[in-house]
Amino acid sequence: MSSIIRPAPSDTTAPAARPSSEDHVLVVAARPDSTGLAAARVLAERLGADATHAGATGLDAAVREAAEVIVLDPSLRARLTRDPAFTAKADPASRRDLLSRLAPYQDRVRWMSRPA
């Protein structure tokens, strides 16, 4: 009877970690312009996430692919902190539009109005 030969742990290599959709975080600025995108990029860089804004083409597809969506919509008080991620306040119409677009994904969306 022969025994099974298994490779020693040093003979194997671990596969490289690939980012999966389970880890994918998307930061969306509620303000739909370049100012909103700049603020979203600041926060996304801190979190290791992707950034976009409410007026971007392809927003729906990006939200579908993300495991978590953080909507950046700073309050007046947050803007006083001078944190560059919280400088782009959205107008009420843009906020309502984004809210309705994200409604189908509400289990993965959280709104951030001030620094943690």
Phi, psi and omega in degrees: 000128181265152179263155180279130179262122179250144180292147176292153181306330180285345181278349183251152176242141179282138177295147179295140180289126178252138177295130179253171179294340177291334182260351188286118178248138180237128175258124181242122175280131179292334178282121189271053179209187183293331177294318177296319179296319179298318179294319179296324179295323179299311180292320180297322178296321179295325185265352185070039184243179174265157182231147174204182178228168187298335182265005184288141173287142181084011180298316182300317179294319179296320179293320178300323183280342185277144175280328179219138178238126177249118179266124182264109181221084188291144174276170178300319180297321179295323180295334179287346179285346182065021174283123184299341178283345185240044181252350187251088179281136180269152175280159184303323181294318178295321179297315179296319179298315180294321178301317179289326178291328183268355183306318180295343184248022189300338179288343181248003187251135170226143182262134182241115183250353179206159178299148180291000000 
